[in-house]
Each structure stands twice: as C-alpha cells, then as structure tokens.
Amino acid sequence: MDPNHTGPEEYGHGGDTPRQRPPRESLTSDFGQHTPVPARTVQLVSGDFLLTVNPVDGSEIEPCPPAERPARPGKLTEPERAEVERAAAPPVPPGPEQPVLPLLARQDERETLVRLLARGRSVRLVGPGGSGRTRLLDVVAEDCADLAPDGVVRLDGHRRTADDLLNDLFHAVFDAPLHRPDRDELLESVREIGAVVVLDDLEFGGAALDELLDATPECAFLFAATPDVAAPSADAGVEDVELSGLDRAAGLDLLGHAVGRGLTDEEATWAGDLWFESEGLPLRFVQAGALLRQRDRLRAGTSAVDEFGV
C-alpha cells in the first residue's frame, strides 16, 4: 500500500467508484438567518448639548443647534401621569396570587399625615425596615389624590440625590421624555409644580433636603425614611411621625388575614412568640402568613395523594 496513493481496494468496493454519501442536513440551517433588528438611534437634549445615542456606530455629543432645542414642555395631563406611573410600576411577581391585606392599627398615623399634607406641610414618616412605611404611603397617597393641582407624584429615593430627585420630579410632571434641562431651566420648571410628592426610601437630610424643599415651594412632601437617615435641619419645617410595631392583637389579626383563615391555638401561640421577637413588625407577620399558606397547600396536596393516589 502506497501511503501517498489510495488504492481502490481501500474503499471496500474493488475497482468500483465509491458511492457518494448524501449531504447531511445542517442542524443549524436556521441559525443566523433571522432578519437583523435595526439599531435604534435616539437623540437627547441635555442642557446646551445634543447627545446622539447610536449602539452601532457609537454615540456622540455636540452643541445643540438652535433648531433642535425643544420648546418649553407642557405638563402631563392626569391620564398621562397615570399611564407613566403604571408603566414604571414593578411587574407582578410570579407564583400564587397574594392576598390584599388591610392596613391595621395605623389610623392615627394616617389621619395625622393627611392633615399635615392638606395644610401644605411636609412630613417625614420614620420607622424601621418592615414597619409598613410603604404600605402606609400607598394609602395616604390615595387619600391625597385631590389635594394639589398636579395631583400626587410618587418618587423612589433609593440611591437618589437631591439633584436626581428634582430631575425625576420634572419628568414625572412635564412632557419631556428626551430632554434633560440645565440647572436654571430645571429650577424654573419645578417651581411651577404644585403636587403632593410621596417619596419612599429617602436617604439624606440636612442641607441636601433643604435644597430639595427650597427648589419646590409649591409642593408638600411625604417622605419615608429609616431612623438612621440624617434628620432635617431645624429650619426645614419638616415634621416627623414615628411608626412603631403593631400591638399583639393587631399582629395576630394581620397574620390571620395573611393566611386567609382563622389561626389554630398552636399557630396563635407561635404568633405571640413571633410578635415578641419581632417587636411587632408587620413584615414578619406577612412573611409568616406566606409560610402558613405554603404549608396548607402542601398538606392539601398530600391529602389528595392519600385519597385519590394522584
């Protein structure tokens, strides 16, 4: 056998011409055949500059030509504000539908907050994590829907500075999705806003909070913060409302609503221990209710297997 010249006998067919194997169908024939998605180019006006965002050819920034400068924005209508708020809402988490829980043992705080906001005062709701600050904000926001000409504006203060929040407030009220105003235009615009601003997870106080309040004289703010956040300055005129844990009876009542049924004696005893250990934080009872609902579902599934074999 000559290693450089393959003989016909090496094919197993003598001198016959080797049979051609049919081509295999490509397993990836459809891969890479999709119609390319056109890149979206967006132009934003930021102060005196025009920013072109191009994910393919690269972004660029240049002085904004006079013809490209946006006109003074108008305010969003109430339905438009509601649509913006719905679009920004977090998605519903997967899994079984969660029960709608009542607001228990918070009527005094609720009335105090609404009364202060109705007078145009700003107020800070202070409570530890899990005390139900956000739940109370939701209810008070509904109560204040008709208090101000620009309605209620919901903002998130997590990792936001005073400048960030002023821009967030501007875009929540004005129809300017592709425009970030310069400092002077921003301050001029937010001074015209008359709204109840509900701001959860405030992370600053002192001079930074003074700056936010001074820039928005026609707004009444409802802040929510934990006790470790810096307090407002003495001249800020912001009142504090403390939010503590629930009493034992309210905690057990909340757990019953979270489970969706009455508690057994054993569960009530366990809930009493939970109340003592958690200092009555509502979140702990909501979490305990989720555990009991899960246990009920597991028991129901086990009973079905025992009875029907499925």
DOTOR-741106 format. One record per residue (C-alpha): residue number from 1; x, y, z. Coordinates in steps of 0.5 Angstrom, whole numbers, padded with zeros to 4 digits. Layout:
BEGIN
(r NUM (X Y Z))
...
//
This chain:
BEGIN
(r 1 (0000 0000 0000))
(r 2 (0003 0007 -0002))
(r 3 (0001 0012 0003))
(r 4 (0001 0017 -0002))
(r 5 (-0004 0014 -0007))
(r 6 (-0010 0011 -0004))
(r 7 (-0012 0005 -0008))
(r 8 (-0019 0003 -0010))
(r 9 (-0019 -0003 -0005))
(r 10 (-0018 0001 0001))
(r 11 (-0025 0003 0000))
(r 12 (-0028 -0004 0000))
(r 13 (-0031 -0004 -0007))
(r 14 (-0025 -0006 -0011))
(r 15 (-0025 -0002 -0017))
(r 16 (-0032 0001 -0017))
(r 17 (-0033 0008 -0016))
(r 18 (-0034 0010 -0009))
(r 19 (-0041 0012 -0007))
(r 20 (-0042 0019 -0006))
(r 21 (-0045 0020 0001))
(r 22 (-0051 0024 0001))
(r 23 (-0050 0031 0004))
(r 24 (-0053 0032 0011))
(r 25 (-0058 0037 0013))
(r 26 (-0055 0042 0017))
(r 27 (-0058 0042 0024))
(r 28 (-0056 0050 0025))
(r 29 (-0059 0052 0018))
(r 30 (-0064 0057 0021))
(r 31 (-0059 0060 0026))
(r 32 (-0056 0066 0024))
(r 33 (-0062 0067 0019))
(r 34 (-0066 0072 0023))
(r 35 (-0068 0079 0020))
(r 36 (-0063 0084 0023))
(r 37 (-0066 0088 0028))
(r 38 (-0065 0095 0026))
(r 39 (-0061 0099 0031))
(r 40 (-0065 0105 0035))
(r 41 (-0062 0112 0035))
(r 42 (-0064 0116 0040))
(r 43 (-0063 0124 0041))
(r 44 (-0063 0127 0047))
(r 45 (-0062 0134 0049))
(r 46 (-0058 0136 0056))
(r 47 (-0057 0143 0057))
(r 48 (-0054 0146 0051))
(r 49 (-0052 0139 0048))
(r 50 (-0055 0135 0044))
(r 51 (-0053 0127 0045))
(r 52 (-0054 0122 0040))
(r 53 (-0054 0115 0042))
(r 54 (-0052 0110 0037))
(r 55 (-0051 0103 0039))
(r 56 (-0048 0101 0032))
(r 57 (-0043 0107 0030))
(r 58 (-0042 0110 0037))
(r 59 (-0045 0116 0041))
(r 60 (-0043 0123 0040))
(r 61 (-0044 0129 0044))
(r 62 (-0044 0136 0040))
(r 63 (-0047 0143 0042))
(r 64 (-0054 0143 0041))
(r 65 (-0057 0147 0034))
(r 66 (-0062 0152 0036))
(r 67 (-0067 0149 0031))
(r 68 (-0066 0142 0035))
(r 69 (-0067 0146 0042))
(r 70 (-0074 0143 0045))
(r 71 (-0080 0148 0046))
(r 72 (-0082 0149 0053))
(r 73 (-0085 0143 0056))
(r 74 (-0092 0143 0058))
(r 75 (-0095 0139 0064))
(r 76 (-0098 0132 0063))
(r 77 (-0105 0131 0064))
(r 78 (-0108 0127 0069))
(r 79 (-0109 0121 0065))
(r 80 (-0102 0121 0062))
(r 81 (-0099 0122 0069))
(r 82 (-0103 0116 0071))
(r 83 (-0100 0112 0065))
(r 84 (-0093 0114 0066))
(r 85 (-0094 0111 0073))
(r 86 (-0097 0105 0071))
(r 87 (-0091 0104 0066))
(r 88 (-0086 0105 0072))
(r 89 (-0089 0100 0077))
(r 90 (-0086 0094 0078))
(r 91 (-0088 0087 0075))
(r 92 (-0093 0083 0079))
(r 93 (-0088 0077 0082))
(r 94 (-0090 0070 0079))
(r 95 (-0093 0065 0084))
(r 96 (-0100 0065 0087))
(r 97 (-0104 0071 0088))
(r 98 (-0102 0075 0094))
(r 99 (-0108 0077 0099))
(r 100 (-0110 0084 0099))
(r 101 (-0108 0086 0107))
(r 102 (-0112 0091 0111))
(r 103 (-0108 0097 0114))
(r 104 (-0109 0095 0121))
(r 105 (-0107 0100 0127))
(r 106 (-0105 0106 0123))
(r 107 (-0111 0110 0123))
(r 108 (-0108 0115 0128))
(r 109 (-0102 0116 0124))
(r 110 (-0106 0116 0117))
(r 111 (-0110 0122 0120))
(r 112 (-0104 0126 0122))
(r 113 (-0100 0125 0115))
(r 114 (-0106 0127 0111))
(r 115 (-0108 0133 0116))
(r 116 (-0101 0136 0115))
(r 117 (-0100 0135 0108))
(r 118 (-0107 0138 0107))
(r 119 (-0104 0144 0110))
(r 120 (-0098 0144 0106))
(r 121 (-0094 0142 0111))
(r 122 (-0088 0137 0109))
(r 123 (-0087 0131 0114))
(r 124 (-0083 0125 0115))
(r 125 (-0085 0118 0116))
(r 126 (-0080 0115 0120))
(r 127 (-0080 0107 0122))
(r 128 (-0075 0101 0122))
(r 129 (-0075 0097 0116))
(r 130 (-0081 0092 0116))
(r 131 (-0085 0097 0120))
(r 132 (-0090 0098 0114))
(r 133 (-0088 0105 0111))
(r 134 (-0089 0104 0104))
(r 135 (-0096 0101 0105))
(r 136 (-0098 0107 0109))
(r 137 (-0095 0111 0104))
(r 138 (-0100 0108 0099))
(r 139 (-0106 0109 0103))
(r 140 (-0104 0116 0104))
(r 141 (-0103 0118 0097))
(r 142 (-0110 0115 0095))
(r 143 (-0113 0120 0101))
(r 144 (-0109 0126 0098))
(r 145 (-0111 0125 0091))
(r 146 (-0115 0131 0090))
(r 147 (-0111 0136 0095))
(r 148 (-0106 0139 0090))
(r 149 (-0107 0142 0082))
(r 150 (-0101 0137 0080))
(r 151 (-0104 0131 0084))
(r 152 (-0100 0126 0087))
(r 153 (-0093 0124 0085))
(r 154 (-0089 0118 0087))
(r 155 (-0082 0118 0087))
(r 156 (-0077 0113 0090))
(r 157 (-0071 0116 0094))
(r 158 (-0066 0110 0094))
(r 159 (-0059 0112 0092))
(r 160 (-0062 0118 0089))
(r 161 (-0059 0125 0091))
(r 162 (-0063 0132 0091))
(r 163 (-0061 0133 0084))
(r 164 (-0063 0127 0082))
(r 165 (-0070 0127 0085))
(r 166 (-0071 0134 0082))
(r 167 (-0070 0131 0075))
(r 168 (-0075 0126 0077))
(r 169 (-0080 0130 0079))
(r 170 (-0079 0135 0073))
(r 171 (-0080 0128 0068))
(r 172 (-0086 0126 0073))
(r 173 (-0090 0132 0071))
(r 174 (-0087 0135 0065))
(r 175 (-0088 0132 0058))
(r 176 (-0081 0132 0056))
(r 177 (-0078 0125 0055))
(r 178 (-0072 0126 0051))
(r 179 (-0070 0133 0055))
(r 180 (-0066 0134 0061))
(r 181 (-0066 0141 0063))
(r 182 (-0060 0145 0065))
(r 183 (-0060 0147 0072))
(r 184 (-0063 0154 0071))
(r 185 (-0069 0151 0067))
(r 186 (-0070 0145 0072))
(r 187 (-0070 0150 0078))
(r 188 (-0075 0155 0074))
(r 189 (-0079 0149 0072))
(r 190 (-0080 0145 0079))
(r 191 (-0082 0152 0082))
(r 192 (-0088 0151 0078))
(r 193 (-0090 0144 0080))
(r 194 (-0096 0144 0086))
(r 195 (-0096 0137 0088))
(r 196 (-0096 0132 0094))
(r 197 (-0090 0129 0093))
(r 198 (-0089 0122 0096))
(r 199 (-0082 0120 0097))
(r 200 (-0080 0113 0099))
(r 201 (-0074 0111 0102))
(r 202 (-0071 0118 0103))
(r 203 (-0063 0117 0104))
(r 204 (-0061 0124 0106))
(r 205 (-0063 0130 0111))
(r 206 (-0059 0136 0113))
(r 207 (-0057 0141 0107))
(r 208 (-0059 0137 0102))
(r 209 (-0066 0136 0104))
(r 210 (-0066 0144 0105))
(r 211 (-0064 0144 0098))
(r 212 (-0070 0140 0095))
(r 213 (-0075 0143 0099))
(r 214 (-0073 0150 0097))
(r 215 (-0073 0149 0090))
(r 216 (-0080 0146 0090))
(r 217 (-0084 0152 0095))
(r 218 (-0091 0149 0092))
(r 219 (-0090 0142 0094))
(r 220 (-0092 0138 0100))
(r 221 (-0087 0132 0101))
(r 222 (-0089 0126 0105))
(r 223 (-0082 0123 0106))
(r 224 (-0081 0116 0109))
(r 225 (-0074 0114 0112))
(r 226 (-0071 0109 0117))
(r 227 (-0068 0112 0124))
(r 228 (-0061 0112 0121))
(r 229 (-0062 0117 0116))
(r 230 (-0060 0124 0117))
(r 231 (-0065 0129 0120))
(r 232 (-0068 0135 0117))
(r 233 (-0065 0142 0119))
(r 234 (-0068 0146 0124))
(r 235 (-0070 0151 0119))
(r 236 (-0073 0146 0114))
(r 237 (-0080 0146 0117))
(r 238 (-0081 0138 0117))
(r 239 (-0085 0134 0122))
(r 240 (-0083 0127 0124))
(r 241 (-0088 0122 0125))
(r 242 (-0086 0116 0128))
(r 243 (-0088 0109 0126))
(r 244 (-0087 0103 0131))
(r 245 (-0089 0096 0131))
(r 246 (-0096 0093 0132))
(r 247 (-0099 0091 0138))
(r 248 (-0100 0084 0140))
(r 249 (-0107 0083 0138))
(r 250 (-0106 0087 0131))
(r 251 (-0100 0083 0130))
(r 252 (-0105 0076 0130))
(r 253 (-0110 0080 0126))
(r 254 (-0105 0081 0121))
(r 255 (-0103 0074 0121))
(r 256 (-0110 0071 0120))
(r 257 (-0111 0076 0114))
(r 258 (-0105 0074 0111))
(r 259 (-0106 0066 0112))
(r 260 (-0114 0067 0110))
(r 261 (-0117 0063 0115))
(r 262 (-0117 0063 0123))
(r 263 (-0111 0061 0127))
(r 264 (-0111 0055 0131))
(r 265 (-0109 0055 0138))
(r 266 (-0102 0053 0136))
(r 267 (-0101 0058 0131))
(r 268 (-0103 0063 0136))
(r 269 (-0098 0061 0141))
(r 270 (-0093 0061 0136))
(r 271 (-0095 0068 0133))
(r 272 (-0095 0071 0140))
(r 273 (-0087 0069 0140))
(r 274 (-0086 0072 0134))
(r 275 (-0089 0078 0136))
(r 276 (-0085 0079 0142))
(r 277 (-0078 0077 0138))
(r 278 (-0080 0082 0132))
(r 279 (-0082 0088 0136))
(r 280 (-0089 0087 0132))
(r 281 (-0086 0089 0125))
(r 282 (-0092 0088 0120))
(r 283 (-0087 0085 0115))
(r 284 (-0085 0079 0120))
(r 285 (-0093 0077 0120))
(r 286 (-0094 0078 0113))
(r 287 (-0088 0073 0112))
(r 288 (-0090 0068 0117))
(r 289 (-0097 0068 0113))
(r 290 (-0094 0066 0107))
(r 291 (-0090 0060 0110))
(r 292 (-0097 0058 0113))
(r 293 (-0100 0059 0106))
(r 294 (-0095 0054 0103))
(r 295 (-0096 0049 0109))
(r 296 (-0103 0049 0108))
(r 297 (-0102 0048 0100))
(r 298 (-0097 0042 0102))
(r 299 (-0102 0039 0106))
(r 300 (-0107 0039 0101))
(r 301 (-0103 0036 0096))
(r 302 (-0101 0031 0101))
(r 303 (-0108 0029 0103))
(r 304 (-0110 0029 0095))
(r 305 (-0105 0024 0094))
(r 306 (-0107 0020 0100))
(r 307 (-0114 0020 0098))
(r 308 (-0114 0019 0090))
(r 309 (-0107 0017 0089))
(r 310 (-0105 0023 0085))
//
